[in-house]
Amino acid sequence: MICGELQVRLLGDFEVLADGVPVARWRAGKARNLLQYLITRRDTVVSRDVLSEVLWPGEDKSPGNSSLKVAAHALRKALADGPLTSGVRVEYQDFGYVLRASGIWVDCEAFRGHATRGFTLEQRGDRAAAVREYKAAAALYRGPFLPSEEARWAETERAWHQSTGLKVVQRLAALAIKGGDDFGAIEWCRRASEIDPYNERTYRLMMELHGKRGDLGMALKWYSVCESRLHDELGVPVSGETRSVLSSVMKRCDVAAP
């Protein structure tokens, strides 16, 4: 259960919810961008120069530029006017800004926590507990980190969260296989293909699992999906390793590979 008065969702579409109710004012603008950046670094002072570069890359960062002050003022006003947000404030400190927040829940923080605990528990040999943590992390990964944000810092965060989300569902697939649950593994592979549609490892495992179940049609389907995505969207062919997996699956059924 999510606890706290204010909830911030950065995975998938950006949302701020107060007591479970969406705060509609967070639609666009530098105040929103400032909140998004500071929330990922809360309780840490971020210098004016860094924030100016984040919000206005390549533009004038002279001390006389008041754009950052205006954005900070707008953010403070939005927080002050919002319901149940008295525990969140933006402070000016040491020539920078810091977001102080109590009673706040941020999805990417919870995601990282569950994923990290899952990795640790699996290394310790506690598979059941690891699976619970992995599933909690997978449930929180609603989509890419701030998908509409093109700033460099967001791209870096997006890449890390995608990589971690992919690893989480890959571990769930692997643990499902170890537990004899091939169908469950196939579902986690399908989820992995949504997180990273170009990861050939996912398609190879999907093909092997369907081949093991004797479902040649589905194995061929996923090979075709992999081939189409790589060719049509990236302009590259499938790897020799992926073609080799297809050949192995086809040989089981005594069918020539395409």
C-alpha positions as CSV (number, residue, x, y, z in Angstrom):
1,M,0.0,0.0,0.0
2,I,1.2,3.5,-0.8
3,C,1.5,5.7,2.2
4,G,1.9,9.4,2.6
5,E,-0.2,12.5,1.7
6,L,1.6,13.3,-1.5
7,Q,2.4,10.8,-4.3
8,V,4.7,11.6,-7.2
9,R,4.8,9.3,-10.2
10,L,7.7,9.7,-12.6
11,L,7.5,6.2,-14.3
12,G,5.1,6.6,-17.1
13,D,3.1,9.7,-17.4
14,F,4.0,12.3,-14.8
15,E,1.4,12.6,-12.0
16,V,1.2,14.3,-8.7
17,L,-1.6,13.1,-6.4
18,A,-2.7,14.6,-3.1
19,D,-4.4,12.0,-0.9
20,G,-5.0,9.9,-4.1
21,V,-6.5,12.8,-6.1
22,P,-4.6,14.0,-9.2
23,V,-3.3,17.6,-8.9
24,A,-4.4,19.0,-12.3
25,R,-2.1,22.0,-12.2
26,W,1.0,20.0,-13.0
27,R,0.6,20.1,-16.7
28,A,3.6,22.0,-18.2
29,G,6.1,24.7,-17.6
30,K,9.4,25.2,-15.9
31,A,7.9,24.9,-12.4
32,R,6.9,21.3,-13.2
33,N,10.4,20.6,-14.7
34,L,12.0,22.0,-11.6
35,L,9.9,19.8,-9.3
36,Q,10.7,16.8,-11.4
37,Y,14.4,17.4,-11.1
38,L,14.4,18.3,-7.5
39,I,12.2,15.4,-6.4
40,T,14.8,13.0,-7.7
41,R,17.4,14.8,-5.6
42,R,15.4,15.7,-2.6
43,D,17.1,16.9,0.6
44,T,20.2,17.7,-1.6
45,V,21.1,21.3,-2.5
46,V,21.4,21.7,-6.2
47,S,23.3,24.8,-7.4
48,R,21.7,27.5,-9.5
49,D,24.1,26.9,-12.3
50,V,23.1,23.2,-12.5
51,L,19.4,24.0,-12.3
52,S,19.8,26.7,-15.0
53,E,21.5,24.2,-17.3
54,V,18.9,21.6,-16.6
55,L,16.0,23.9,-17.4
56,W,17.6,26.1,-20.0
57,P,20.5,24.2,-21.6
58,G,23.0,26.4,-23.4
59,E,21.3,29.7,-22.4
60,D,22.5,32.7,-20.4
61,K,23.4,31.7,-16.8
62,S,24.5,35.1,-15.6
63,P,23.6,36.1,-12.0
64,G,21.1,38.7,-13.3
65,N,19.0,36.1,-15.1
66,S,15.8,35.8,-13.0
67,S,14.3,32.8,-14.9
68,L,15.2,30.3,-12.2
69,K,13.8,32.6,-9.5
70,V,10.5,32.8,-11.4
71,A,10.3,29.1,-11.8
72,A,11.1,28.5,-8.1
73,H,8.4,31.1,-7.1
74,A,5.9,29.4,-9.3
75,L,6.7,26.0,-7.8
76,R,6.4,27.3,-4.3
77,K,3.1,28.8,-5.1
78,A,1.8,25.6,-6.6
79,L,2.9,23.6,-3.6
80,A,1.4,26.2,-1.2
81,D,-1.9,26.3,-3.0
82,G,-2.2,22.5,-3.3
83,P,-4.2,20.4,-0.8
84,L,-2.3,18.3,1.8
85,T,1.1,19.4,0.6
86,S,2.3,21.4,3.7
87,G,5.1,18.9,4.2
88,V,6.7,19.8,0.9
89,R,8.7,23.0,0.5
90,V,11.5,24.4,-1.8
91,E,14.2,26.3,0.1
92,Y,17.0,28.5,-1.2
93,Q,20.3,27.4,0.5
94,D,24.0,27.8,-0.3
95,F,23.4,29.4,-3.7
96,G,21.1,26.7,-4.8
97,Y,17.7,25.1,-4.2
98,V,16.7,22.1,-2.2
99,L,13.4,20.2,-2.0
100,R,12.4,19.3,1.6
101,A,9.6,16.8,1.8
102,S,8.0,14.7,4.5
103,G,5.0,12.4,4.1
104,I,5.8,12.0,0.4
105,W,6.0,8.8,-1.8
106,V,7.9,8.7,-5.1
107,D,7.4,5.8,-7.4
108,C,10.9,5.6,-8.7
109,E,12.4,5.6,-5.2
110,A,10.1,2.7,-4.2
111,F,11.0,0.9,-7.5
112,R,14.7,1.2,-6.8
113,G,14.2,-0.1,-3.2
114,H,12.2,-3.2,-4.3
115,A,14.6,-4.0,-7.1
116,T,17.7,-3.6,-4.9
117,R,16.2,-5.8,-2.2
118,G,15.2,-8.3,-4.8
119,F,18.7,-8.6,-6.2
120,T,20.1,-8.9,-2.6
121,L,17.6,-11.5,-1.5
122,E,18.2,-13.6,-4.6
123,Q,22.0,-13.5,-4.1
124,R,21.3,-14.8,-0.5
125,G,19.3,-17.7,-1.9
126,D,15.9,-16.5,-0.7
127,R,14.0,-16.9,-4.0
128,A,10.5,-16.5,-2.6
129,A,11.3,-13.2,-0.9
130,A,13.2,-12.1,-4.0
131,V,10.2,-12.8,-6.3
132,R,8.0,-10.7,-4.0
133,E,10.3,-7.8,-4.2
134,Y,10.8,-8.2,-8.0
135,K,7.0,-8.3,-8.5
136,A,6.5,-5.2,-6.5
137,A,9.2,-3.4,-8.6
138,A,7.6,-4.7,-11.8
139,A,4.2,-3.4,-10.8
140,L,5.7,0.1,-10.2
141,Y,7.3,0.3,-13.6
142,R,4.3,1.7,-15.5
143,G,6.5,3.0,-18.3
144,P,9.7,4.9,-19.1
145,F,10.9,7.6,-16.7
146,L,9.2,10.9,-17.8
147,P,8.8,9.7,-21.4
148,S,8.0,13.2,-22.8
149,E,11.0,14.9,-21.1
150,E,13.9,15.3,-23.5
151,A,16.4,16.8,-21.2
152,R,19.7,15.0,-20.8
153,W,19.3,14.3,-17.1
154,A,15.9,12.6,-17.8
155,E,17.4,10.6,-20.6
156,T,20.0,9.3,-18.2
157,E,17.4,8.4,-15.6
158,R,15.2,6.8,-18.3
159,A,18.0,4.6,-19.4
160,W,18.8,3.4,-15.9
161,H,15.2,2.7,-15.0
162,Q,14.6,0.9,-18.2
163,S,17.7,-1.3,-17.7
164,T,16.8,-2.1,-14.1
165,G,13.1,-2.8,-15.0
166,L,14.3,-5.1,-17.8
167,K,16.6,-6.9,-15.4
168,V,13.8,-7.3,-12.8
169,V,11.5,-9.0,-15.2
170,Q,14.3,-11.1,-16.7
171,R,15.0,-12.4,-13.2
172,L,11.3,-13.1,-12.7
173,A,11.3,-15.1,-15.9
174,A,14.5,-17.0,-14.9
175,L,13.1,-17.8,-11.4
176,A,9.8,-18.9,-12.9
177,I,11.7,-21.4,-15.1
178,K,13.6,-22.7,-12.1
179,G,10.2,-23.2,-10.4
180,G,8.9,-25.1,-13.4
181,D,6.5,-22.4,-14.4
182,D,7.2,-22.0,-18.1
183,F,3.9,-20.2,-18.7
184,G,4.7,-17.6,-16.1
185,A,8.2,-17.2,-17.6
186,I,6.6,-16.5,-21.0
187,E,4.4,-13.8,-19.5
188,W,7.5,-12.1,-17.9
189,C,9.3,-12.4,-21.3
190,R,6.3,-10.6,-22.9
191,R,6.6,-7.9,-20.3
192,A,10.3,-7.6,-21.0
193,S,9.6,-7.1,-24.7
194,E,7.4,-4.2,-23.7
195,I,10.1,-2.6,-21.6
196,D,12.8,-3.1,-24.3
197,P,11.4,-4.1,-27.6
198,Y,14.8,-4.6,-29.2
199,N,16.4,-6.9,-26.7
200,E,17.1,-10.2,-28.6
201,R,17.8,-12.1,-25.4
202,T,14.1,-11.8,-24.5
203,Y,12.9,-13.2,-27.9
204,R,15.4,-16.0,-27.8
205,L,14.1,-17.1,-24.4
206,M,10.5,-16.7,-25.6
207,M,11.2,-18.9,-28.6
208,E,12.9,-21.6,-26.5
209,L,10.0,-21.7,-24.0
210,H,7.4,-22.0,-26.7
211,G,9.5,-24.6,-28.5
212,K,9.8,-26.6,-25.2
213,R,6.0,-26.5,-25.0
214,G,5.8,-27.7,-28.6
215,D,4.2,-24.5,-29.7
216,L,6.1,-23.9,-32.9
217,G,3.6,-21.3,-34.2
218,M,4.3,-19.0,-31.2
219,A,8.0,-19.5,-31.5
220,L,7.8,-18.4,-35.1
221,K,5.6,-15.5,-34.2
222,W,8.1,-14.1,-31.7
223,Y,11.0,-14.6,-34.1
224,S,9.0,-12.6,-36.7
225,V,8.2,-9.9,-34.2
226,C,11.9,-9.6,-33.3
227,E,13.0,-9.6,-36.9
228,S,10.4,-6.9,-37.9
229,R,11.2,-4.6,-35.0
230,L,15.0,-4.7,-35.6
231,H,14.7,-4.3,-39.3
232,D,11.9,-1.8,-39.5
233,E,12.8,0.4,-36.5
234,L,16.5,0.0,-36.2
235,G,17.6,-1.1,-39.7
236,V,19.6,-4.1,-38.5
237,P,19.2,-7.8,-39.0
238,V,18.6,-10.4,-36.2
239,S,21.8,-11.8,-34.8
240,G,23.3,-15.1,-35.6
241,E,22.6,-16.3,-32.1
242,T,18.9,-15.6,-32.5
243,R,18.8,-17.4,-35.9
244,S,20.6,-20.3,-34.2
245,V,17.9,-20.6,-31.5
246,L,15.2,-20.6,-34.2
247,S,17.0,-23.3,-36.1
248,S,17.2,-25.4,-32.9
249,V,13.5,-25.0,-32.2
250,M,12.7,-25.9,-35.8
251,K,14.8,-29.0,-35.7
252,R,12.9,-30.3,-32.7
253,C,9.9,-30.3,-35.0
254,D,11.8,-31.4,-38.0
255,V,11.0,-28.2,-39.9
256,A,13.4,-26.2,-42.0
257,A,14.2,-22.8,-40.7
258,P,13.2,-19.8,-42.9
